Structures are given as structure tokens and as C-alpha cells.
Amino acid sequence: MTATDAQPRAGIAGAVRERSRRRAVGADPGAQAADPGAQAADPGAQAADLRAQAVPRSRDRRARRATGLRDLCVLVLAPLPLLAVALPLAVTGGGTRRWFGGRGEGQRAEAQAAKDAAAEAFYELDTAQRDLKISIETITAVDSSPAARKAVDDFDALGRRIDEASHAYITAVDAHDLDRDDLEPSVASRARAELTSAKEQLVRVKGELDRFGAGLGPLLGSAETQLARLAPAVERARQALLGASNALDAVRASGLRADDLAARLAALAPELTKLNQGAGRHGVTETLQRADRVLRDAEAVRAEAEKLPERAAEIDRRLVSLRTRAQALTTRSASVEPVLSELRRRFSAACWQDLQPVPEQAAVNVRRAEEKLKEAAQARDEQRWADATSRLSTVRALLNATDEAVSAAGDRLRRLDDVAKDPQQEIQRTRFAIRDAQRLAMAGRHTPEPRHARPLDDAVARLDQAVTALENRHPDYWHFLTVTEGLRQTVADVVADIREERGAGGH
């Protein structure tokens, strides 16, 4: 009796046990040949059957059809509870193909899992490298220090190791087609091993990349700080240029040309072009410096443009004022000659000889001042503001010198009159200054410092000599006044030195 004949009487379980026994001892070659599932489950038996196969393909097909028919009859004739037990067994052992499971499929699944894990590691490494490349580019755009150059070199070295790991991964993926129907278990096992090794290498290199990225913190922070300044700095420079241009337009609308300011503003146009080209072409540091420079220069142009109407009005006022003062000095200069005549008549030559050139010098200065005033007025009309200001400064200096010389003649006569009437007032004033300095030098001391006592003693002696000189027939009062004024200055210097020394000692 064959296994097929026994199945309807013994039931599905008995048939399965009988078939399993015959496969184990090799007593059912027909069943083995008609059961592809069993052949797949036993690779050794399959190889033996293939070597011993000599029947034509038609007989194999008829045998497979008969086997399938017998299996169908068993399933149809079997009671329902037994069908539930037999179904898993039929799937794994007696069908025309194996749907899932088996050692080959397990190896394929493991290899596919290794491939997926390697792909994930490759993706993570690629993403990390791209992110870190952006950080390196940020640093190199701003920083050219040795630390930054070393970071670039280290990143390049990491890039070479990343390329090696990526090449190993791609080679492993290309070497094995895991979707082939005839994939051998040994090939799947080898693919799993190679893909697992590639993944481990990718993970190891990513760890190095992560540690390198963590060490870039200080450099990257500094670079990002400068980059954060870049856009606002460039925008401020552009706004400053716009403000200067608007201020210049307003000035021109009022009738002032402001050609010098317009030239200064035009000189900033190339700088604006470079700012618009960006830091990618000119570098972050240079762009920041250029933006600061443009901002500073544009603000200066704007400020001067806004002040230009006021400056023009001020120049007009100064022209009027200095012209009036020059006219007044012309009148005052005429009074110097009578003063000199009085000095010559009443006092010795030493009292007035130095004032002899005053009338002529005053006339020359006033005449030069009037010429400069005309030049300043012409510069004002031509809106050459710097030239107008310079000419007015020269006029002011000439008139000041003339005013001092004219005033000196009248002041000389007044002081000589006072000392001639009562020289004691000048003498007592000087003696009081000397005695006050002597008391200060002796305060808290038995003997004064020689460097303080000596000039004070000399001052006493010189004052006595000046007083004695007044007893001459034609006393030189101007010399006397010069001496007493010099002595008071000397005494004042000694007092200042004493107070500074004691103040420092108190600290």
C-alpha cells in the first residue's frame, strides 16, 4: 500500500507520519520527487535526487499532478477538526512551493536587515558630514587663525576616512542582490557579514565626526557672532548712505551746492558696490570693516550736510562782525600816537621804546585783515566753505594782535601813571606775597627747605634793589613794574610747589 492509498483510511495525521518516515529512510522516492516542498526542506536529499534524476520532464509533471490530486483528496475527505491541524503541515511540507520560512529565507531576511541598518548608518553619517561642512565653511569665512586652519585640516582627514567607509558600504551593497529568487543561503550569510562590517565602520567614523564637531564649539561660536553682526552692519551702512544722500538733496534744494560733500559721497559708491557683492567674495572680516568705514564716512557727510545752512549763516555773521571790528580798530589805532607822545614826554625811553612800532603795525594788520575779509566774502559767495572759514580765522588773528598792541599802549600809560604817583602800593603788594610764601615754607618746620628758602630770599633782595632804583633822577618805572610782577610770579611758583609736596605727603 502506498502513502496515497493509506491516507483516506488512516486519516491526515497518519499519512503525514508515514510520508515523513519514508522520506527519512529514503523509501518513497516517488513522493520525494512529487513533493517540491520536501525537497526544499532537505537540501541534501534534493541534491541526491537531482543527481539520480533520469525520468523525462513529462513524467515529473504527471507525478506532481498526481501528488497534488492525492493531497487535495485527503484535505477534502478529512473531517473538519483534522483540517485545522493539517493545514499548517500542508503549507510547510506538501505544497508545490514554499511561501515563507526556511533557512534560506531567514538568511535573506538577516542580510536585508543588515543592509537596512547599514543604509541608516550611511544616511546619518552623510547628514552629519554635510552639517559639519557648513560649520567649517562658517569658520573659514571669518577666522584665519592657526586654530581655524587646523580645524580645516582635521576635517579633511575625517573626510578621507568617511570616503573609505562609504566606499566599503557601497561596494558591499553592489556586490549582493538580495532580491534574487535563487539567492543561496551562503551568499546571503556573506552579504550580511559584509554589510554588518560596513555599518560598524560607518558608525565608528560618525563617532569620530561627532567628537570633532563638539570640539569646534568655541571657533564656531565666535564665527557665528561675527556673521550675526554682518547683515545688520551692512544694512546700517546702506541706510547711512541713503540718509547722507537725502540730506545732500535737501541742502541743494535750499540753493547750496555742497560740491565737496557731493564728491565725498560719490567716493563711497565703489564701497557700496563691494558691500552688495557680499562677504562670500570679499570675506566677512573685510566686509565688516568696510561696512563700519562706510557708516562712519556717510554719517559725517550727512552731519555736515545738515549743518551746512547753519554754517553758511554763521559765516555771514562772522563776516559782518569782523568787518565792524576792523573798522573800530582803525579808529582806535589813531589814538596810539597821542599815547606814545605822552609817554615820551613824561617817562624815560625804556618805558616806551618797545611801543614805537605799534601805530604802523596796527595799520598794516588792519589793512591785511580787510583784504582777507574780501577773500572770505568771495569764498562764501562761491560756497567754498573751508576757504571762507580759513580766511576768517586769519582775519580774527590779525585783529586780535592789533587789539592787544593798541590796548598795551593805553594800559602802559595808565600803569606808569599809577606807580609814579604812589610806588608803595606796588611795593607792599609784592612784599605781602613774599611774606605769605615765607610763612607757608616755615609752617611745621624749624628751618625751611633750601629749595624753597633760596628763591624767596632772592626775591626779597631783588625787591629792595628795585625800590632803591626808584630814587634815581629819572626812574625807570616800567622796569620796576616788570621786576615786581616777575617776583610775584616766582613767589607763586614756590607756594604751588610747597602745597603740592605737602599734599602728596598727606596721601
Secondary structure, 3 states (H helix, E strand, C coil): CCHHHHHHHHHHHHHHHHHHHHHHHCCCHHHHHHCHHHHHHCHHHHHHHHHHCCCCHHHHHHHHHHHHHHHHHHHHHCCHHHHHHHHHHHHHHCCCCCCCCCHHHHHHHHHHHHHHHHHHHHHHHHHHHHHHHHHHHHHHHHCCCHHHHHHHHHHHHHHHHHHHHHHHHHHHHHHCCCCCCCCCHHHHHHHHHHHHHHHHHHHHHHHHHHHHHHHCHHHHHHHHHHHHHHHHHHHHHHHHHHHHHHHHHHHHHCCCCCHHHHHHHHCCHHHHHHHHHCHHHHCHHHHHHHHHHHHHHHHHHHHHHHHHHHHHHHHHHHHHHHHHHHHHHHHHHCCHHHHHHHHHHHCCHHHCHHHCCHHHHHHHHHHHHHHHHHHHHHHHHCCCHHHHHHHHHHHHHHHHHHHHHHHHHHHHHHHHHHHHHCCHHHHHHHHHHHHHHHHHHHCCCCCCCHHHHHHHHHHHHHHHHHHHHCCCCCCCHHHHHHHHHHHHHHHHHHHHHHHHHHHHHHC
